Amino acid sequence: MKITPEQRRKIFGIQKQHGIETDDLYSLVEQISGNRSISALTKEQGIKLIDRLCKIVGEVPKPREHRASEAMIGYIRKLEQELGWKDDPNRLLGFMKRMTGVDRLEWLTKQQGIKLIEGLKNMRGRADRRAAP
């Protein structure tokens, strides 16, 4: 998933507000992604760049409390195993992408995590009903 417009605004806002030289910004981009294009950054690389910029300028990055907790991700992994999807990680990723539009577990918000867990529990319930005599 590509960098979001909000991430781009945050990056350039920090640059402008703190007077970061363009060459310095693109050097950081290159350290994180291997090339100097901000447009080519992934969403995850955008997060890393923003966090690094905040650290450099002494800002505290936004807390990630809106993200799915480790406990939620652990429960999602448990449901994945109960559904028999553990050997094919693409099953969970495909299901998650269809339900939430998110490509990676670490990127889920709490709301998306809840939605995914409910969907997986429904799938497990259907599988249990089919298996029952």
Phi, psi and omega per residue, in radians:
M1 nan 2.345 -3.097
K2 -1.287 2.821 3.067
I3 -0.997 2.498 -3.110
T4 -1.504 2.770 3.072
P5 -1.039 -0.616 3.118
E6 -1.113 -0.698 3.113
Q7 -1.130 -0.741 3.122
R8 -1.040 -0.796 3.131
R9 -1.070 -0.725 -3.138
K10 -1.107 -0.792 -3.132
I11 -1.043 -0.904 -3.098
F12 -1.244 -0.496 3.064
G13 -1.145 -0.775 3.097
I14 -1.096 -0.758 -3.140
Q15 -1.021 -0.843 -3.085
K16 -1.194 -0.802 -3.075
Q17 -1.095 -0.620 -3.059
H18 -1.864 0.113 3.056
G19 1.135 0.648 3.122
I20 -1.330 2.232 3.138
E21 -1.091 2.528 -3.124
T22 -1.012 -0.776 3.133
D23 -1.065 -0.671 3.112
D24 -1.140 -0.736 3.117
L25 -1.057 -0.843 -3.095
Y26 -1.233 -0.430 3.020
S27 -1.167 -0.705 3.067
L28 -1.108 -0.737 3.110
V29 -1.022 -0.766 -3.138
E30 -1.137 -0.672 3.104
Q31 -1.086 -0.654 -3.073
I32 -1.421 -0.715 -2.987
S33 -1.958 -0.284 -3.097
G34 1.608 -0.153 3.005
N35 -2.425 3.005 -2.985
R36 -1.727 0.251 -3.092
S37 -1.704 2.092 3.072
I38 -1.208 -0.643 3.139
S39 -1.087 -0.477 -3.113
A40 -1.479 -0.077 3.140
L41 -1.156 2.587 2.989
T42 -1.480 2.959 3.116
K43 -1.047 -0.742 3.135
E44 -1.108 -0.743 3.107
Q45 -1.145 -0.600 3.069
G46 -1.081 -0.717 3.085
I47 -1.075 -0.785 3.139
K48 -1.091 -0.727 -3.139
L49 -1.133 -0.782 3.132
I50 -1.085 -0.781 3.113
D51 -1.047 -0.743 -3.138
R52 -1.163 -0.750 3.102
L53 -1.072 -0.765 3.126
C54 -1.052 -0.711 3.135
K55 -1.129 -0.747 -3.120
I56 -1.089 -0.751 -3.066
V57 -1.574 -0.021 3.083
G58 1.460 0.266 3.053
E59 -1.526 2.656 3.059
V60 -1.606 2.126 3.124
P61 -1.098 2.678 3.122
K62 -1.005 2.420 3.087
P63 -1.139 2.685 -3.090
R64 -1.738 0.521 -3.089
E65 -1.153 -0.289 3.095
H66 -1.357 -0.150 3.138
R67 -1.388 2.747 3.064
A68 -1.081 2.431 -3.104
S69 -1.333 2.885 3.073
E70 -1.064 -0.627 3.122
A71 -1.110 -0.711 3.113
M72 -1.121 -0.782 -3.141
I73 -1.121 -0.680 3.077
G74 -1.077 -0.704 3.120
Y75 -1.187 -0.664 3.079
I76 -1.063 -0.765 3.109
R77 -1.095 -0.661 3.104
K78 -1.116 -0.781 3.108
L79 -1.114 -0.673 3.088
E80 -0.997 -0.778 -3.131
Q81 -1.175 -0.748 -3.140
E82 -1.093 -0.547 3.117
L83 -1.406 -0.126 -3.123
G84 1.393 0.395 -3.093
W85 -1.676 -0.024 -3.019
K86 -1.017 -0.634 -3.096
D87 -1.348 -0.234 3.136
D88 -2.274 1.502 -3.079
P89 -1.047 -0.364 3.126
N90 -1.156 -0.429 3.102
R91 -1.082 -0.897 -3.131
L92 -1.134 -0.775 -3.110
L93 -1.093 -0.712 3.112
G94 -1.138 -0.774 3.119
F95 -1.093 -0.785 3.138
M96 -1.080 -0.751 -3.137
K97 -1.087 -0.753 3.127
R98 -1.146 -0.689 -3.066
M99 -1.382 -0.648 -2.969
T100 -2.122 -0.298 -3.074
G101 1.373 0.179 -3.088
V102 -1.843 2.478 -3.070
D103 -1.626 -0.363 -3.056
R104 -2.374 2.502 -3.139
L105 -0.993 -0.683 -3.086
E106 -1.123 -0.322 -3.081
W107 -1.603 -0.114 -3.103
L108 -1.135 2.406 2.947
T109 -1.425 2.981 3.093
K110 -1.040 -0.769 -3.125
Q111 -1.094 -0.747 3.116
Q112 -1.151 -0.653 3.098
G113 -1.084 -0.756 3.109
I114 -1.093 -0.791 3.135
K115 -1.049 -0.771 3.138
L116 -1.142 -0.768 3.131
I117 -1.062 -0.779 3.131
E118 -1.093 -0.725 3.096
G119 -1.094 -0.745 3.123
L120 -1.164 -0.677 3.104
K121 -1.126 -0.687 3.077
N122 -1.093 -0.735 3.098
M123 -1.071 -0.761 3.131
R124 -1.102 -0.725 3.113
G125 -1.077 -0.738 3.105
R126 -1.131 -0.714 3.123
A127 -1.127 -0.678 3.115
D128 -1.156 -0.710 3.137
R129 -1.159 -0.642 3.105
R130 -1.180 -0.604 -3.101
A131 -1.372 -0.365 -3.102
A132 -1.290 2.511 -3.137
P133 -1.228 nan nan
